[in-house]
Amino acid sequence: MNVTTPVGIARRATMPVLIALSVTHLLNDMIQSLIPAIYPIIKTAYALDFGQIGLITLTFQVSASLLQPLVGLYTDKKPMPYSMVVGMGFSLFGLVGLAFASSYSLLLLAAACVGIGSSIFHPEATRMARNASGGQHGLAQGIFQVGGQTGGALGPLLAAFIIVPNGQGSLAWFSAAALIAMALMVWTAGQSALVGPRQVRGKVAGAADPVAISAPPLASVAPAVAILIILLFSKNAYSASFSSFYTFYLIGKFGVSVQTSQVMLFLFLGSSAAGALFGGMLGDRIGRNKIIWFSILGALPFTLVLPYADLFWTGVLTIIINLIMSSAFAAILIYAMELMPGRIGLVGGFFYGLSFGLGGIAAALLGEFADQLGIETIYRICSFLPAIGLLAWFLPTLKESRHS
């Protein structure tokens, strides 16, 4: 076949589009990750308690979750690839607001703006990654997730070596990242005209794409979706205990410096990138059910040991735990897409939104409990959360399309 045909153009365009989407995901989530990364700084500067810290996380993550299903539902019917640029504009405004906020209420407002930006970005970017997958949906989501997980991990590292030494105002320096992301989003949106329509027709990989199949009634898949939601909650509640409170846990229990705690948070979050990629790739080969089962329940032995480990083994165990658990989201997301083909934007928006929302609610609750019970007690309680992964047993096995 001549490479100048539509199929040849789509094949040639797929990987650059996926890489560009991954990089924009990295920059988007890096900006998001700066919010929890500055908690040790603003806790002292604004005299906040753990409940107020949790409320910042809740504000950001709820604002990031509420719009996503609506954005996804709309873009399924009328794709809007350039809407990602608008979303990044909100994130830029929120980032500058965080840098120069003069009160706690302004911190909340700025965090909400970053959340709104994320809610606009994720559904459309997820749909574009699906369209550019060439049928290898797990690989495509893995590449897309690597960017997000890497960006999420960079926040603590940037906080340790840039924000802590230079102060809260240095957050504004990262406006450059938002501007770079906008430029990439403009390019990616232009490429969607090449990739999207041809990929959706399912001709690139030589097999019908599930997107082309009519979706079943929502009531028929509701039990499976409910299980996915509960599994996602167990993962995000545990992750929220780290993104919001891990630095305080390390400082309080082991007496480490703020910079050391941020580096250890980076190591924890950095393992997410490898877990997301391998989880997506293995899901294409062995099935989503097995990945979902292992990615949540498989972390249980390590989470149970963690509260009783010394500093060295705390670092080792948190990397292992997140390496395992981070493979869950891509598998859950693609499983849901295969349950509801034709609703890619809605599924992406709903599950990304749900992920943020559940994480925010968990952070707020854990913050209140931490004020009453102490951080170490919270980690002992949270160590049992991965046991909820047993519910994966009840997920129906799907007939997944395989592509080499």
C-alpha positions in Angstrom: 0.0 0.0 0.0 1.3 3.4 -0.9 2.2 5.4 2.3 0.5 8.5 0.9 -2.9 6.9 1.3 -5.1 7.9 4.2 -4.1 4.7 6.1 -0.4 5.4 5.5 -0.9 9.0 6.7 -2.7 7.9 9.9 0.0 5.3 10.7 2.7 7.8 10.2 0.9 10.4 12.3 -0.1 8.1 15.2 3.2 8.0 17.3 4.0 11.7 17.1 0.5 12.5 18.2 0.7 10.1 21.1 4.0 11.5 22.2 2.8 15.1 22.0 -0.3 14.2 24.0 1.9 12.5 26.6 4.1 15.6 26.9 1.1 17.9 27.3 -0.2 15.5 29.9 3.2 15.7 31.6 3.1 19.5 31.7 -0.6 19.6 32.7 -0.1 17.2 35.6 3.2 18.8 36.7 1.3 22.1 37.2 -1.3 20.2 39.2 1.3 18.4 41.3 2.8 21.8 42.5 -0.3 22.2 44.6 0.3 19.4 47.1 4.1 19.9 46.7 3.9 23.4 48.4 1.7 22.2 51.3 4.7 22.2 53.8 5.4 25.8 52.8 1.9 27.2 52.9 1.0 25.3 56.1 3.5 27.3 58.0 3.0 30.6 56.1 -0.8 30.6 56.5 -0.9 28.7 59.8 -3.1 26.0 58.4 -4.2 22.7 60.1 -4.4 19.4 58.3 -8.2 19.9 57.7 -7.5 23.1 55.8 -4.8 21.3 53.8 -7.3 18.6 52.9 -9.8 21.2 51.9 -7.4 22.7 49.4 -7.0 19.2 47.8 -10.8 18.8 47.9 -11.4 22.2 46.2 -8.8 21.4 43.4 -10.0 17.8 42.8 -13.7 18.5 43.0 -13.4 21.4 40.5 -11.3 19.0 38.3 -14.0 16.4 38.5 -17.4 18.1 38.1 -17.0 19.3 34.5 -15.1 16.4 33.0 -18.1 14.1 32.3 -20.0 17.0 30.7 -17.0 18.0 28.6 -16.6 14.3 27.5 -20.2 13.9 26.7 -20.2 17.0 24.5 -17.0 16.2 22.7 -18.2 12.7 21.9 -20.8 14.4 19.7 -18.7 17.4 18.6 -14.9 17.0 19.1 -13.2 20.2 20.2 -9.5 19.5 20.2 -8.6 23.2 20.6 -10.5 23.3 23.9 -7.4 21.9 25.6 -5.7 25.2 25.0 -8.6 27.0 26.9 -8.1 24.5 29.7 -4.5 25.3 30.0 -5.3 29.0 30.1 -7.3 28.3 33.3 -4.4 26.4 34.7 -2.0 29.2 33.9 -4.3 31.7 35.7 -4.5 29.4 38.7 -0.7 28.9 38.8 -0.1 32.6 39.0 -2.8 32.9 41.6 -1.1 30.3 43.8 2.2 32.2 43.5 0.8 35.5 44.7 -2.2 34.6 46.9 -2.5 36.8 49.9 -5.1 34.8 51.8 -6.4 31.2 52.3 -9.5 32.0 50.3 -7.4 33.1 47.3 -5.4 29.8 47.6 -8.7 27.9 47.3 -9.8 30.0 44.3 -6.4 29.5 42.5 -6.6 25.7 43.2 -10.1 25.6 41.7 -8.8 27.3 38.5 -6.1 24.7 38.1 -8.8 22.0 38.6 -11.1 23.5 35.9 -8.2 23.5 33.5 -7.6 19.9 34.1 -11.3 19.1 33.7 -11.2 20.5 30.2 -8.0 18.9 29.2 -8.4 15.2 30.1 -11.6 14.1 28.3 -10.6 15.5 24.9 -7.0 14.4 25.3 -8.2 10.8 26.2 -10.4 10.7 23.1 -7.6 11.8 20.9 -5.2 9.2 22.4 -7.8 6.5 21.8 -8.2 7.7 18.2 -4.5 7.7 17.6 -4.0 4.2 19.1 -4.2 2.2 15.9 -6.1 -0.4 17.9 -3.4 -0.9 20.6 -5.5 0.9 23.2 -3.5 -0.3 26.2 -0.2 0.9 24.7 -1.7 4.3 23.7 -3.2 4.8 27.2 0.1 3.7 28.7 2.1 6.3 26.7 -0.5 8.9 27.6 -0.4 8.0 31.3 3.4 8.0 31.4 3.3 11.7 30.7 0.7 12.4 33.4 2.4 10.2 36.0 5.8 11.7 35.3 4.4 15.2 35.5 2.7 14.4 38.8 6.0 13.1 40.2 8.0 16.2 39.2 6.1 18.5 41.5 7.8 17.5 44.8 11.2 17.5 43.1 10.6 21.0 41.8 9.3 22.1 45.2 12.4 20.7 46.9 15.0 22.4 44.7 13.2 25.5 43.4 10.2 26.5 45.4 11.5 25.7 48.9 14.7 27.7 48.4 13.0 30.6 46.5 9.6 30.8 48.1 6.0 30.6 47.1 6.3 33.3 44.4 8.6 31.1 42.4 5.6 29.1 41.3 5.0 31.9 38.7 8.2 30.7 37.0 6.3 27.6 35.8 4.1 29.7 33.7 6.6 28.9 30.9 5.5 25.2 31.1 1.9 26.3 30.6 2.8 28.3 27.5 4.8 25.4 26.0 1.9 23.1 26.7 -0.4 25.5 24.8 1.9 25.5 21.8 1.9 21.6 21.7 -1.8 21.5 22.1 -2.3 23.7 19.1 -0.1 21.4 17.0 -1.8 18.2 18.4 -5.3 19.7 17.7 -4.3 20.3 14.1 -3.1 16.7 13.7 -6.4 15.4 15.0 -7.9 16.2 11.6 -5.5 13.6 10.1 -5.7 10.9 12.7 -9.2 11.0 14.3 -11.6 10.3 11.4 -9.5 7.6 9.9 -8.7 5.8 13.2 -12.3 5.8 14.3 -13.2 3.9 11.1 -11.0 1.1 12.5 -9.1 0.6 9.3 -5.6 1.3 10.5 -5.0 -1.9 12.5 -7.1 -4.1 10.2 -9.9 -4.8 12.7 -13.0 -3.1 13.8 -12.5 -0.6 16.6 -14.9 -0.9 19.6 -15.6 2.8 19.1 -17.6 2.0 16.0 -19.8 -0.4 17.9 -23.1 0.9 19.4 -23.0 1.2 23.1 -25.2 -1.1 25.3 -27.8 0.5 27.6 -26.1 2.0 30.7 -28.3 -0.2 33.0 -26.8 -3.4 31.6 -23.3 -2.4 32.5 -24.1 -0.6 35.8 -23.0 -3.4 38.1 -19.6 -3.6 36.5 -19.2 0.2 36.5 -20.1 0.3 40.2 -17.4 -2.2 41.0 -14.9 -0.1 39.0 -15.9 3.0 40.9 -15.3 1.2 44.3 -11.9 -0.1 43.1 -11.0 3.4 41.9 -12.0 4.8 45.3 -9.7 2.3 47.2 -6.8 3.2 44.9 -7.3 7.0 45.1 -8.0 7.1 48.8 -4.7 5.4 49.4 -2.9 7.6 46.9 -4.4 10.7 48.5 -2.9 9.8 51.8 0.5 10.1 50.1 0.0 13.1 47.8 -1.4 15.3 50.6 0.3 14.0 53.8 3.3 11.8 53.1 5.8 14.7 53.6 4.2 15.4 57.0 4.4 11.7 57.9 8.1 11.5 57.0 8.9 14.7 58.9 6.9 13.7 62.0 8.0 10.1 62.2 11.6 10.2 61.0 12.5 13.9 61.5 13.7 14.4 57.9 14.0 17.9 56.3 11.3 19.3 54.0 13.6 18.8 51.0 14.3 15.2 51.9 10.6 14.5 52.3 9.9 16.1 48.9 12.5 13.9 47.2 11.0 10.8 48.8 7.5 11.9 47.6 9.1 12.3 44.1 10.4 8.7 44.3 7.0 7.4 45.3 5.2 9.3 42.5 7.9 8.7 39.9 7.2 4.9 40.1 3.8 5.6 38.7 5.1 6.2 35.2 6.6 2.7 34.9 3.5 1.1 36.4 1.1 3.0 34.1 3.1 2.0 30.9 3.5 -1.6 31.8 0.0 -1.9 33.0 -1.4 -0.6 29.7 0.9 -2.8 27.6 0.2 -6.0 29.6 -3.5 -5.3 29.6 -3.4 -5.6 25.7 -1.8 -9.0 26.1 -3.3 -10.7 29.1 -6.6 -8.9 29.6 -7.8 -5.9 31.8 -9.4 -8.1 34.5 -6.1 -9.6 35.5 -4.3 -6.3 35.6 -7.1 -4.7 37.6 -7.1 -7.6 40.1 -3.3 -7.5 40.6 -2.9 -3.7 40.5 -5.0 -3.2 43.6 -5.0 -6.4 45.6 -1.3 -7.1 44.8 -0.2 -4.1 46.8 -1.9 -5.3 50.0 1.0 -7.2 51.6 3.3 -4.2 51.1 0.8 -1.6 52.4 0.2 -3.7 55.6 4.0 -3.7 56.4 4.6 0.0 55.5 3.4 1.7 58.8 6.0 -0.4 60.7 9.0 0.1 58.5 12.1 2.2 59.1 13.0 5.2 56.9 14.9 3.1 54.3 12.3 0.4 53.9 9.5 3.1 53.9 11.1 4.5 50.7 11.5 1.0 49.2 8.0 -0.1 50.0 6.3 3.0 48.8 7.9 2.6 45.4 6.8 -1.0 45.2 3.3 -0.1 46.2 2.9 2.7 43.7 4.5 0.7 41.0 1.8 -1.9 41.4 -1.2 0.4 42.1 -0.4 2.8 39.3 -1.1 0.1 36.7 -4.8 0.2 37.8 -6.1 3.4 36.2 -5.2 2.7 32.6 -6.7 -0.8 32.9 -9.9 0.5 34.6 -10.3 3.3 32.0 -9.9 1.0 29.0 -12.1 -1.7 30.6 -14.8 1.0 31.0 -14.3 2.1 27.4 -14.9 -1.5 26.2 -18.0 -1.7 28.4 -19.4 1.4 26.8 -18.0 1.7 23.2 -18.9 4.9 21.4 -18.7 7.0 24.6 -15.0 7.5 24.8 -15.1 11.2 25.9 -17.8 10.5 28.4 -15.9 7.5 29.9 -12.6 9.5 30.0 -14.3 12.5 31.5 -16.2 10.5 34.0 -13.4 8.3 35.2 -10.8 11.1 35.3 -13.3 13.3 37.0 -14.2 10.5 39.4 -10.5 9.9 40.1 -10.0 13.6 41.1 -13.3 13.8 43.0 -12.7 10.6 45.0 -9.2 11.6 45.8 -10.3 15.0 46.9 -13.0 13.6 49.2 -10.5 11.1 50.7 -8.0 13.9 51.3 -10.5 16.1 53.1 -11.7 13.2 55.3 -8.1 11.9 56.0 -7.1 15.5 56.9 -9.8 15.7 59.5 -9.0 12.3 60.9 -5.3 13.2 61.0 -6.0 16.2 63.2 -7.9 13.9 65.6 -5.9 10.6 65.4 -2.5 11.6 64.1 -0.8 10.9 60.8 0.7 7.5 61.7 -2.7 6.1 62.7 -4.1 7.2 59.4 -1.4 5.2 57.5 -2.2 2.1 59.6 -5.9 2.4 58.8 -5.3 3.1 55.0 -3.0 0.0 54.8 -6.2 -2.1 54.6 -7.7 -0.2 51.6 -6.2 -2.4 48.9 -8.2 -5.4 50.2 -11.1 -3.9 48.4 -9.4 -5.2 45.3 -11.1 -8.6 46.0 -14.2 -7.1 44.3 -12.4 -7.4 40.9 -13.4 -11.1 41.1 -17.0 -10.0 40.2 -16.0 -8.1 37.0 -17.2 -9.8 33.8 -14.6 -11.0 31.3 -14.7 -8.9 28.2 -13.9 -10.1 24.7 -11.0 -7.7 24.0 -9.6 -6.9 20.6 -5.9 -7.9 20.3 -3.4 -6.2 18.1 0.1 -7.0 17.5 
